[in-house]
């Protein structure tokens, strides 16, 4: 199984920050351990529009030396379409969700209707993404679901609550800390949570929001409007070390996603990373979060937009420290067994091998 040669194309790759970027990085890293992989990647966000036509042509020349072309996202469907005009090389793409639902008329007409259907196989990171692809007219037999993974062997420093106090520059005695970390898009529901759930929770609960993104100003306005600046700490973009510190010193992770037309959560890697760090997770029972969190195993699912249900579940988990810590340990074990990149990369290789055969 390990003697396949894969040409892996990524249109958005670290140091660009984001979920797709991390997924592409990990997938390339772990596939490289089990087979031969050549990476062609774009590492600057502003270059994306130029990279798409450039890499279509470059792939034509490179592909002849490889058994299969793997595209890191369906946005690269243009590569497949051009290749199929001139070659029989098998082409697979990862579908993350937004690469199928992006509300742009030209994109929907050309990419979703013409380019993406030219692919031989699509690996969707969530079951909701599978359903979206089928609704868009892609043949069900072309689509397979493989969840995203996490690096379960990562060693992190030991952190204490004092480290958290230092980062926030305040004393936290008697406080319970809940955390959301990731890109601040409207669908993540942070502003909704601050407006509808936080005021219902006890005063000793502090909410940390780590990350940056287009909904940042809306979140700030919501904090001010509800006079919650003493209870919500917006940290902006944080380094990996600060993120690890937050994961190991906060009490609970929340991902309160809401429905936003034309946007969706493909999978939700932050919730898996939190659970890996023994941090209990409550996530909205919506879209790809239902694939990432198995209720009662590595977190809890709560109805999206139901403020009372959120309040109840948060208070229940924060009321018993022993049970909370025990659940964190169980959640970590579940993630290691089900979502390690070592396992997920083998699933990818299996699907790629099936296609070639």
N, C-alpha and C positions, 0 to 999 in steps of 0.2 A: 504493500500500500504506500510505502514511503518513497518510491522512485519516480513519482510524478513530478513534472516540471510545470510550475504555475507562474504566469505573468500576472502580478497583482497591481492594479491601477487604483490610486486613491486621489480624488480631486481635492481633499481637505484633510490634512495630516498634521500632527504636532510639529512645531510649537503652536499651531492654531489650537485654540481651546474649545472643547465641546464634546458631547457624547459620541457623535459619529467619528470624530477624530480619535478619541480614545479607543473606540471599538476597532477601527481600522488598524491602529498601532498594535493593539493586543493580538488581533487576528493574524497580522503579518508576523509578529514576534513568535507566536506559538506554532503557526503552520511551518515556519522556518526550522523549527526543532524537529519536525517529523518528515519534511520533504523539501525539495529544492524550490525556493520562491525568489523571484526577481521583483523588486519593488520600483514602481515609477510613481512618485508622489509630489503633489503640490503642497508647499508649506507656508504660503502667504495668502491670506484671505482675498486681498485685492486682485490677485492673479487668476482667480477661479474662472472668470469669463474668457480669459485668454488660454487657460490650460485646456479647456474642453475641446476646442478645435485642434489645438496643437497635439494633444495626446491621441486624438483619433487617427491622425496621420502616422504618428510615431509607432502606435500599436500595430499598424499594418506591416511595418518593417520588422518589429521585434517578435511578433506572435509566432512566426514560422519556427522559432527555436524552442517553443514551449508547447505543452500538451493542451493547455486550457488557459483562457483569460478570465481572471476573477476581478470584477469591478466592485470597489468599496461602497458604491451607492448607485441607485437607479438613475441619478442625475447624469451618470456617464452612459446612459442608453444610446447617445449619439455615436459612441465608439462601437457599440454592438451593431447598430444599423449600417454603418459604413463597412465594417468588417464583413458582415453577411452579404454585402453586394459583391465582395471580391474573394471570399474565403469560406471554408466550411469549418473553421476552427470553433470548438465549443466555447460558448461564453456564458458566464454566470454573473449575477449581480446580487449584492445584499440590498434588501429593501428595509428602510428604517421607519417609514410611515409618511413623513413630510415630503419625501421624494416622490410620493404618489398623490398626495392631497394638496400640494402647494397651489394656492388660489391665484394662478396667473394664467390668463386665457391662452397665451402663446405656448406656455409650457404644457398645459393640458392638451392642446391641439396637436402639438408636434411631439413632445416627449412621451406623454402618457398614451396618446392614440397611435403613434407611429414608431418611435424609437424603442420604447421599453418592451412592446410585444415582440420585437425581433430577438430578444434574449432566449437562450435555450432553457435556462432555469433561473428562478428567483428564490433566494433564501431570505425569508421574512423573519425579522427579529421578534415579532409578536403575532399572536393569532388574529388580533384586530387588523393588522397590516395584511394578513392573508385575505381576510374578508373584503378589505378595501380593494385589493388587487383584483379579486374575482369580480367585484362590482364594476371595476373599470374595464372589464372585458378580457382580462388575462386568463388564459386557460388554467383551470384548477390543477391539472396534472403537471404544470410547469412550476408550481409553487410548493415550497416546503418550509416548515417552521423550525428554526433553531434559535433558542434564546441567546442573549448576550451572556458573556461570562465575566468573571473577576479573577485577578491574580491572587490565589489563596496562599501563596508562599511568601508574600511580601512581609518583610520584618519592619515593624514600626517601633519607635522609641516609647518608653514608658512615660505617660503623662499623668499629672495629678490635677485636682480641682484648683490648686494654687496657680497652675499654668493658665487655666481658663480665666481666673480672676485677673491675672496680669494682662492677658490679651484684651479683656473688656474694661480693665482699669476700674474695677469695683468689687466690693465684697459680696459674696453670694451665699452667706450663711442663711439657712432656712429657705433657700430658693430652689425651685425645680426648673431645669433648663430644657426647653424643647428646641429642636434644630431643623431647619430646612437648608439644604445645600445644593447648588446647581445653577444652571442658567435661568435667569429670571424672565421667563416668557409668561404671558398672561395665562396660558393653560395650566401653569403650575399652581395657580390658585392662592398664591401668597397674599395678595391684596384682599381677596375674598375671605381668607382665614382671619386676617387681622381685623377686618370689619365685622365679621359675623360670629367667629368662635372665641377669639381671645377675650373680648369684653365679658363673656359668660364664664370664663375660667377664674379660679382663685387668684388674688392679687400677687401671690408669691411665685407665680409662673412667669418666667422670662422667655421670650421668643428670639432666637438668633437666626438671622437670615444671612447666609454666606453665598456670595455669587454676584454676578453682574448680568445685565441684559436689558432688552427693550422695555420691560415693565417696571424698571427701577423707579422712575419718577412717579408713576401711578401709585406704587407701594409707599413711597415717601409721603405723598399727599394723603393717602389713607391713614397712615400713622398720625399725621398732624391733625386731620379732621376728627379722629377719635381720641385725641389727647393720650396717645399710648407711647410717646417717645421714651418714657422711663422703663417700659416693659418690652420694647422691640429694639434689638440691636442689629443694624444693618452694617455688615462688615465689608461689603463690596467683594471684589475678587480676592481670594485667599490662596496662599501657596499650598502645596501638597502637605507640607509639615503642619501648617495651621489646621488644615482640613483633618488630618489624622488626629491632631490634638482635640478638635471638636468632637470627632467621632468617639474618642475614648473618654471624654469627660462630661458630655451632656447626658441627660436622662432619657431622652426619647427623640426619635426622628419622625417628622411628619411630612407627608407628600400629599397636600390637599387639592389635587388637580380638579379642574372644572372643564366642562365642554366648551370649546371655542371653535366655531365653524372654520373649516379650512386648515386647522392645526390639529395635531394629535400627538400623544405620547407613544412612540414606537415600542419602547420597553421600559425604561426607567432604571438606569444603572445605579443611580445614587442610593436607591433603597436597598439594593443588593450589597453595595459597599458598606452601608451603615450596619446591616445585619451581620456581615462578615466581621465587623468590629464590635460585635456583641451588643449593639445598640438596638433596642426594640423599635420596630417601625409600625406606624399606622399610615396606610396609603388609601387613596380614593379607589373604589372598585370600578375602575374605568380604563378602557383601552389597554395599552401594553402593561400597565401596572398589575393587571390581573394575571399576567404571565410571570411577572417578576416575583410577586408576593403570593405565597400559598397560605391562605388564612389559617392562623393557629400554628403554622410550621416555622416560617421565618419572618412573620409579621402579622398584621391584622388589616383586613379590608373593611372600609366604612363607606356607606353610600355617599357618592359625590354630591356636594351642595347641601347636605343635611347637617346643619349646624348643631342641633341637639344630639345627634348620634356621635358627632366628633367630640363634643364636650363630654359625653358619657364615657366614651372609650378612653379618652386622655385621662380623665379623673380616675377611672378604674385602674389603669396601668400605673399611674403615679402614686396610687394609694398604698402599694405594697412593694417596698424596695427589694425584699428577698425574692419574691415571685418574679419581679421585673428582671433582676440579675440572672435568675435561673433560666428565664425565657431567652435572654440575650445569648446565653451559652448554647441553648438548643438551636436558636436561629443560625448561629455561626456554623454549627455542625451541618445543618441542612444545606446551607450555601456551599460549604466545602464539598458535600456529596453530589450536589446537583448542578452547580454553576461554575465549577473551576474551568479556567481557560484550557487547561490540559485536556479535559473531557470534551469541551465544546469544539476545540480545534479538530479533534478526531472525528467528531460528527460532521464537520465541514468537509474534511478529507474524504469521508465515506460517501457523502452526496456528490462530490466532485468526481470521485472514481466511478460511481454509478452512471453518471452522465457520459463519461468517456467510453464506458463499456457499451 
